[in-house]
Amino acid sequence: MKYYIGLDVSQKQTAICVVDGAGKVFVEGCALSRPLDIAGWITNRVDACEVAKVGLEAGNMSSWIYTGLVKAGLPAMCLEAFQAHRFISTQRNKTDKNDARGLAQLVRMGEDFLKLVTVRSQASQEARALLSMREHLVSQKASLENHICGILKPFGLMVPRGDVCAETFRDRVLEALCLAEDRGVHIQAIVMPSLDVYRSSREQLSLLTSQVEKLAKHDPTCKRLMTVPGVGPVVALSFATAVDYPERFKKSADVGAYFGLTPRQYQSGETDRMVGISKRGDPMVRQHLVTAATVLLMSTKKWCPLKAWGVKLAKKHGISKARVAVARKLAILMHRMWINKQDFQWKTMSAKELEGVALS
C-alpha cells in the first residue's frame, strides 16, 4: 500500500494528513513546524518505504521544510501555491485540517496533473535574500524622497528631482529648509530626522549594492549574462538565482512564461481573447527584466537586432508593450546563452536594416 501525505505548514504547527491510494484518510494529526518533528511524526505512523509522496504548498517556510524532509529520506514535493490554493478553496470550511486533507488528495493525483515548484539551492537563496533586502532599501529610499518633497510642497518649497544623488538631494532639501526659515516656516526639526534616516538607508543601500556587484563579478554565469546590453549585476544575479537550474526548462521560450511575461488567455464558448501578461512567477525578476529592456531600448547607443525589433514594436504599439516584449526576449536569450555557455554576440547591422527604427 502506498500513502500520500499533505502538509499544511504554519509558523508553529503543521497539520498532517495521510491518505491511501484510494483517497481514504489513513491517519491525520499535527506536529511542530520543524523538519525533524514532521519527519518523525510520519515515520512513527507510516513505513518510510510506503510513502509515495509528501506534498506541501510553496511558501516562506517551504524551502526549509522541504530540504529537511528530503534529508530524512522522504519523497517531498513543493506544490505551486496558485494551484494548491484553488484546489483546497473548493472545500466548504477553511481549516488547517481540511487544507492538509486537500493537499494530500492533490498529491495523490500524480505529477502529470501537479504544477511543482523547484526549490532553489542554499547559495541562490542567500543571494536572493541579499537582492530582496536591497530592493526593500531602494523602495524605502524612493518613498522617503517622495515623502520629504511632499512635506515641503504645501509651503511653496520645491526640491528639484532631476539629476539627483543622495548627497545632492540632501543638500537641496537643506537649502529648502533654510529658505523656509527665512519665510518664517519652522519645519526643520520635523524634516531632519527623516533626512537622517534617508542618508543612513542610502549608505546601507550602497553597501548591499557593492555586495551584489561582487557576487556577480565572481560568478561565471552572471559575467556571461552581463555581456547582454542593458543587463547589469543586479539583473544578472536576479535572473541567475531565480532560474538556478537552467536544465529544468525544456525550451528557452518557457522562461518568459515562468516569469509572467507571456499573454494570458481567456477562452469560454465564443469568447477567446488575450487579457494582458499573466504576471506569474517572481515579481522582482520580472521588474528587473523590464528595467533591462528599458535600458536597452532607451539608453544603449549600439544597435543590435533585438533593439531594432523592440524599437519597431514601440513605434507600432507603444513603448510600454515594447518593453515587456523585449523583456521576454531577454529572458529567452539569457537562458539560451546560459545553456550554450556563450557570450552575447553583437551583429553588425546594415543601413537598410536600421532604416526607420530611430525612436521619435
N, C-alpha and C positions, 0 to 999 in steps of 0.2 A: 504494500500500500504506500502510495506517495502522498505527501501532505504539502499543502500550500499555506503560507503564513503571511498575514498582513500586519504591518506595524503602523500605528497612528502615534507619531512622535510629538510630544510636547516638552516643555522645558524641564519639568520634574519627573513625570511618569509617562510611560509608553503603553498604550493599550495594545494587546496582542490577541490575534485570533488565528486558530489553526483549523483549516478545513481539509477534508479528504478529496479524492479525485472526483467524487460525485457532487461535491459542493456542500456536504453536510458538515456542520460545525463539530469538530472533534474535541477541542478544548479552547478556552479563552481566559484571559486574565490580564494582569498588568505587571510591569517591572519598572525599576528606576531607569531613567533615560541615560544609561551608560552601556556601551557595547558589551562589556563582560556580564553585566546583570541581565541584559536581554538574551545574550547567547546562553547563559546559564539557565534561565527560565525555560528556553526552548529545549535544550538538550536534556533537561530533567524530566521532560514530558514526552518528547519525541526522539527517536533514534536519529542521529545526525544523517545517517545514510538514507533515511526515509524522507528527508526534507527535499522536496523538488525545487522550490523557490521561496525566498523571503523577500517580500516587496515592501518598500517604504516610499513615501512621497518626497519629491525633491523639496528641500527647504534649507534653512540656515544650519541645522544640525545634521543633515542627512549625510554629508561627506564624512564626518567623524564616525557616525553610527555605521555607515556602510563599510568603511575601511576596517573598523573593529570586527564586524561580523565576518568579513572575508578572511581576516587573520585567524578567526576562531574556526574556520573551515566550513562556514555556512554559505550556500549559494545565494548571496544577496543581489538584489537589483534595485535601481533607483528609478522610480516612475515619474514621468512628466507631470508637473503639478496641474497643468490645464486639463489634461485628460482625466487624471485621478479625481480632481475636484468635480468635474462634470459628471463623472460616473457615480461617486458617492453622494452627490447632492440629490439624486433621484429618491433617496430614502426619505420617509416622512419625518422622522425625528433626527436631529443633528446631535449625536453624542459621540464620544471617543470610542465607545464600544461598537457602535454601528459603523463608524468610519473604518475601524480595524476589520470588521466583517466585510465591508465593501472592498477594501484593498485586497483582502485575501481572495475574494471572488474574482477580482480583476486580474490578479496574478495567475489564477487558475485558467484564464482564457488563453494563455500562451503568448509567446513573444511575437508571433505574426500579427497579433492584434495590438499589442502594447507599444507605446512610444517610450523608449528608455532614455535615460539621461546618463551621459558618460561622466563619471566622477574624475575630476582633474587630479593631477599629481600634486604632492605637497609643495613642490617648488613653484608650480604655477599658481597655487592658491596663495602662497606667500607674496608672489609678485602682484597678484590681483588685489590683495589686501593693501599693498602699497599704492596701487593705482586708485583704489576706492578712496583711500584717505586723501590722496592728492586731489581727486575730483571733488571731495567734500570741501577742502580748503579753497579750491577755485570758486565754487558756488558761494562759499562764505565771503570771500573777498569781493565778488561782484555784488553780493547782497549788501555788504557794508558800504561800498561805494554808492550804490543807489540810495540807501537809507540816509547817508550823510548829506548827499546832494538834495534829497527830498526835504530834509530838515531845514536847509538853508534857503530854499526857493521861496517860501512864504515871506521872507524878509527881503526879497529882491536881490539875493546873493546867488549868482550863477557861477558854478565851478565848471570851467571848460573841461570836456572829457576827451577831446581828440589828442592823439599822440601823447599818451599819459603812461607813466610807470608809477611804481609805488611811491617813490620819493617825490616825484613831480606832483602827484595827486595830493600828497600830504602838504607840500609847500603851497599849492593852490588853495587848499582848504584853510591853512593858516592865514593866508592873505585875505581870504573872505572873512575870517573871524576878526582880523584886525579892522577891516572895513566896517564890520558890524559894530565893533566897539566905538568907532568914530561916529556912527549913526545913533549911538545910544542903545543898541540892542545887545543885551548881555546873555549870550548863549555859549560862550567859550567853555565854561565849566561843564556844560551839558554835552558838548560835542567832543571834547578832548578825550574822555575815556574810550569812546568808540573809535576815535582816530588811533589811539594807542593799541587797541585790540586789532585794528586793521594792519598796523605796522608789524605787530607780532605774528599775525596769521600769514602775512606776506613773507616774513623771514622763514617761517616753518614750511611754507609752500616752496620756497627756493631750495630748502634742504631736501624735500621729498622729490622735487624735480631733478636735482642732482643725482639722487639715488636711482631714479628711473633711467636717466641718461647713462649712468654707469652700468646698470644691468643690461641695457640694450647694446651698449658698446661691446660688452664681453660675451654676448650671446650670438653664435654664428647665424642662427635663423633670423634674428632681428636685424643683424647687419645686412643680410641679404634683402630683407623686406624694405629696408630703408633706402635701397637703390631705386625704388619706385618714386617718381616725382610726387610730391605732396605728402609723403609718408615720413614722419619723424620718429623719434624714440618712443614717444607716448603711444602713437598709433600702432607701431610695430609690436611693442611689448603687449599692448592690449589685445591685438589680434592673435599673437602667438600663444598667449596664455589662455585665451578663450577657446581656441581650436585644440591646442595641447597635443592631440594625436591626429595628424592630418590624414592618416590612412583610414580613419573611420568614415570618411566621406567617399562614397563610391564614385561620385562625379564632382568636379570642382564647382559646377553650377549649383550644387546643393548648398554650398556655403552661403550664397546670397539669401536663400530661403531660411537657413539656420539663424541668421541674424535679423530676420524680419524685413528684408529689403525687396521682397517679391510681392506682386499684386495678390490681393485676397479676393477669391471668387465667391459670389453669392448666386446660386442657381436653384430655382424652385419652379417647376412647371414651365411656363413660357418665359419666365424671367431668368436672365442669365447676364450678369454684369460683374465688372471688376469694381471693387469698393476701396481702392487705395491699398497701400502696402500693409502687410499683416502686423508689423511691429512686434513680432515674437522674438524670443531669444534675448540676449544680453543688450540692454539699452545703452550701456556705456560704450560698448564696442560699436554699436550702430551709430552713435553720435560721433565717435572718433572717425569712423569711415566717411561719414558725411562731411566732417571738417576737412579731412584729407582731400576729398573730392572738390571741395570749395577752393582749397589752396591750389589744386591742380588747374582748375578752370580759370581762376581769377588772378593768381599770383605767379604761377610758373611761366617764365618767359619762353623757354624752349618748347617747340611744338613736337607732339607725338601723335600717333593715330588715335589714342584714347582721348586726348584733349580735343583734337579736331572733331571727333564724333560727339563729345559732350557739348562743345560749343554750337555745333549744328543743331543739336537737340534743344539747347537753351533758346536759340533763335526761333525755333518752331513751337516749342511747348512751354517755354519759360525756364528761368534759372532754377526754381525750386525743384521741379521734376527732373531737371538735368542733373542736379547734384545727387539726388537719390539714385538715379540710373547709373551715374559714374561710380558712386559708392559701391553699388552691387558689382559692377565690372571690376573695381579694385579688389574686392573680396575674392572674386573668382581668380583674378590674375595672381594675387599674392599666394593663394593656395596652390595654384599650378606651379609657381616658382619654387615653393617650398617642396613640393613633391619631386620636381625635376632637379632640384638643387642648382638652379640657375639664377643669376642676377638679372635685373631688368635690362633689356636690350633696347637701346634707342634706335629708332628707324628714321633715316633721313627722308623728309617729305618734300616732294616736288612743289613748284609754284602752283601747278594745276590742282594738286590735292589740297593746298591751303587756300585756294580761291573761295572767297565768300564765307570764311569761317571766323573772321575777326568779330569780336563782340562789339555791338554798337553801344 
